[in-house]
Amino acid sequence: MGKIVVTEFITLDGIIEDPGGAEGTPNGGWSFRSPAPDAEQFKFEELLAANVQLMGRVTYEGFAAAWPAMEETTGEFGKRMNSMPKVVVSTTLTDPAWKNTTVISGDVAAEVARLKARYEGDVLVPASATLVDTLREHDLVDEYRLMVHPVVLGSGKRLFKDGAAGTELALADSRKVGPDVLLLIYRPASRPGRDDTPAS
């Protein structure tokens, strides 16, 4: 049985929108304001531990436009991004160009549950706020990995939208990945028998 892992760059006020600046939003690129020298190694290890990536359409289209052209400059990270299986949730995307991509367009909760049953390793969910909200509502998220940057934006797309009640989490691990950047790993607090071994 696989594990649904939500992985996000996030500000102190909970915003996950455009951390790298590629989306062209007014506040984009905020993740570069604070150095995080250990973040790159963590993200690579995280990617290696995953069997598949699960994304919403907007995140998928951004990744699909960028990563095929970045493989030569990003080395093993780029090779892994491009070669591993990708699953995108969309009702409008019918012919994805990024290799190894499957589209989910029906019952998202049922399809993701089947995805968890199919893979033994992590099902990695980067960004994809709308999809994450759907997964949370159906109690499908097994772990949140939040790389918290000391930035307050005041507005933008948040990880947890207004009214997202009923989510109680337990801290499984925490560490510094930069002088002022923290990695916080949370798991649902209410599931009996959950393995609380800190994530690597």
N, C-alpha and C positions, 0 to 999 in steps of 0.2 A: 504494500500500500504506500503510495507516494504521499508527499506532504506539500500543501499549498503554502508557499512562502511569498509574502508581499514584501517587496524591497523598495525603499523610497529614500531620496534626498528630501529633507523636510526642514522648514524654518521653525523658529521657536513658537511662532503663532500658527503652526500647523499647515502651512502652505507648501504644496509640492509642485506647483506650476512652473515650468520652464527653468529648471535649475541650471541647465547648461547654456541657455540663451538661444538655442536653435529655433525656438518657436517665434522669436521676434516680439515677445510681449514687453511692455514698458519696464518691468522689473526683472526681466530674464537675465540669466547668468549669475545669479546670486551665490551659487555654490562655489564660485571661484574667489569670493571675497575672503575666505578663511582657508589657510593652507591645511591640507589633510594628507600628509605624506604616506600614511599607512592605509588610506582608503583604497587605493588602486589594487594593492595586493589582496585586500579582503574581497573586493568585487571580483577579482579573477578567481580566487578560490571558491567563491559563491557560485560563479558561473560553471566551474568545473564540477561542482557537486550536484548541479541540476541536470535532469534528463531532458527537460523540455521547457520552453518559455511560453507563457500564456499572456496575451495582451489584448487590450481594447483596440479598436480600429485606429484611433488617432495616434496612439503610441506606436502601433505597428507601422503605420505609414511613415512616421518620422524615422524609425529605425531602418525600415526597408529602403528609404531614400539615401540614408547615410552609410550604413555599414558595408555594403558590397564594395564601395569605392575606398573604404578605409582599411581594408584587410592588410595591404602592404605596409601601411604606416603603424598599425597597431599590433602586428605580430600574432602571437598565439591567441590573444584575447579576440582579435578580429576574426581569426580562423574559426574559433569556437562559436562566436556569435553567428557566423554565416552558415556553418555546417550543421548545427544542432537543430532538432525539430522545433518548429514554432506553431502555435495555435492562436488564431486571432478570432475574437468574437465580433461579428459584424453581420448586419442584415443587408448591407449594400455591396460589400466586397465579394466578388465572384471569381476573379481570376488573379490571385496573388502572384506577383512576379518573384518575390524573394524565395529562394529555394528552400525546400523542406517545410512548406507552410500548409497547414490545414485550416479551414474556416469552419467555425461553429456559428450557426444562424438560428437554431431552434431553441429548445429548452436549455438555457445556459446552466442552470443548477444541475440538471440531470447529466448533461454532457461533461461538466467539470468533475462530477462525482465519478463518472466512468474513467475520466482521465487519471484521477487519483488511483483508481483501481488498476489501471494499466501499467503505471510506472512505479518503480521502487524508490527512486530518488526524489529530489525536490522538483516541484512544478513551480518555476520562478515567475512571479508576477511583478514586472517593473512598471512604475508610474500607473497609468490606466485607472484613474480615480473612479470613473463610473462603473467599470467592471469590479473594482475592489469593493465598492459599495454593495453591488449585487452579491458578491461572494460572502461578504460580512453578514448580509441579511439572511442568507441561507446557512450560516454557521459553517462555512467551508474553509475559512482561513485557519491554518494551523500555526502560523508564525508571522509576526511583523518585524522586519529589520529596518530600523529608522536611523538614518545618518543625520543627526541633528546639527544644523548650522546656526551660529549665533547671530541670526538675522531676523528682524521683524519687518514684514512687508505691509501688513495692514489690510491687504486685499489680494485676491487671487484664488485659484482652485485649491480647495483644502482636501486633505486626506479623508477626514470625517465631516460630512456635510451637516448642516443644521438639522436637528431631529434624529441624528444617528444614535439613538439610545440603546441601552441593553448590551453594550460592549464592555465587559470587564476583563482586564488583562493582568497577567502576572509577569514581572520582570524575570527573564531567564538569564540574561547576561548583559553586561555593559562594559565598555572600554573606550579609551581615547583613541581616535585615529588621526588626531592633529592637536595642536596646542589648545584649540577652543572648540573642536568638533568631537561630538560623542556618538558612538554607535550604541543604540539601545535595542535590545531584542526582547520582544514580548510574545507571550503565548496566551491563548484563552484560559481564564482562571477557573472556569466552571466544568471542564471536562474531566471526569474521573479517570484515573489510571494514566494520565499524560506523563510522558517521559520528560522530566525537568532537568535533564543533563544539559549544561550550558552548550550552546552552539559553538562550533569552531569557526 
